[in-house]
Amino acid sequence: MIKRLFVSFLLLAASFTAFADTLKSESEARELSERVMARLASGEIANAFALIKPYSTLPEAEVESLLQQTLSK
């Protein structure tokens, strides 16, 4: 469930990349995704969201709401 939610979040965030930080290469993107998934797997959900937040163009309130919804599941 968390993995599916995370992938949905990434796909949504990727569609709004105009104002977000960008990753410089495919290997940098892979490294970030591996770090995020490792944190999710170990239950560090807030830390995983913190890692992807700079690359998201979603408003801060929406990211926080998504985090809270994920934590409540």
VMD Tcl script that draws the C-alpha trace (Angstrom):
set ca {
  {0.00 0.00 0.00}
  {2.73 2.46 0.95}
  {4.73 1.60 -2.15}
  {1.69 2.17 -4.37}
  {0.97 5.49 -2.65}
  {4.59 6.56 -3.02}
  {4.66 5.69 -6.72}
  {1.41 7.63 -7.22}
  {2.93 10.60 -5.44}
  {6.05 10.48 -7.60}
  {4.04 10.28 -10.80}
  {1.91 13.21 -9.75}
  {4.95 15.21 -8.70}
  {6.73 14.41 -11.96}
  {3.90 15.97 -13.91}
  {4.52 19.33 -12.23}
  {8.30 19.65 -12.47}
  {8.47 23.29 -13.55}
  {9.16 24.65 -10.07}
  {10.88 21.77 -8.35}
  {14.55 20.95 -7.95}
  {15.76 18.58 -10.61}
  {17.96 15.54 -10.53}
  {21.02 15.79 -12.74}
  {21.09 12.22 -14.06}
  {19.32 8.92 -14.14}
  {21.78 7.53 -11.61}
  {21.01 10.40 -9.22}
  {17.28 9.67 -9.61}
  {17.89 5.98 -8.97}
  {19.95 6.76 -5.86}
  {17.22 9.02 -4.51}
  {14.50 6.45 -5.17}
  {16.56 3.73 -3.46}
  {17.09 5.95 -0.40}
  {13.39 6.81 -0.26}
  {12.30 3.19 -0.61}
  {14.79 2.08 2.05}
  {13.28 4.57 4.48}
  {9.75 3.49 3.60}
  {10.69 -0.16 4.10}
  {12.12 0.62 7.53}
  {9.02 2.60 8.55}
  {10.67 6.01 8.32}
  {7.82 7.49 6.33}
  {8.33 11.11 7.38}
  {12.01 10.87 6.44}
  {11.10 9.43 3.04}
  {8.75 12.33 2.38}
  {11.44 14.78 3.48}
  {13.78 13.35 0.86}
  {11.34 13.78 -2.00}
  {9.86 17.12 -0.90}
  {12.49 19.28 -2.70}
  {11.65 17.57 -5.98}
  {7.90 18.01 -5.66}
  {5.94 20.95 -7.00}
  {2.96 20.15 -4.83}
  {2.19 22.83 -2.27}
  {3.70 22.16 1.14}
  {0.22 21.73 2.66}
  {-0.64 18.98 0.16}
  {2.59 17.12 0.83}
  {1.95 17.35 4.56}
  {-1.62 16.14 4.09}
  {-0.42 13.19 2.03}
  {2.13 12.37 4.72}
  {-0.51 12.47 7.45}
  {-2.86 10.27 5.39}
  {-0.03 7.78 4.84}
  {0.87 7.74 8.53}
  {-2.75 7.08 9.51}
  {-2.98 3.91 7.35}
}
mol new
graphics top color blue
foreach p $ca { graphics top sphere $p radius 0.5 }
foreach p [lrange $ca 0 end-1] q [lrange $ca 1 end] { graphics top cylinder $p $q radius 0.2 }
display resetview
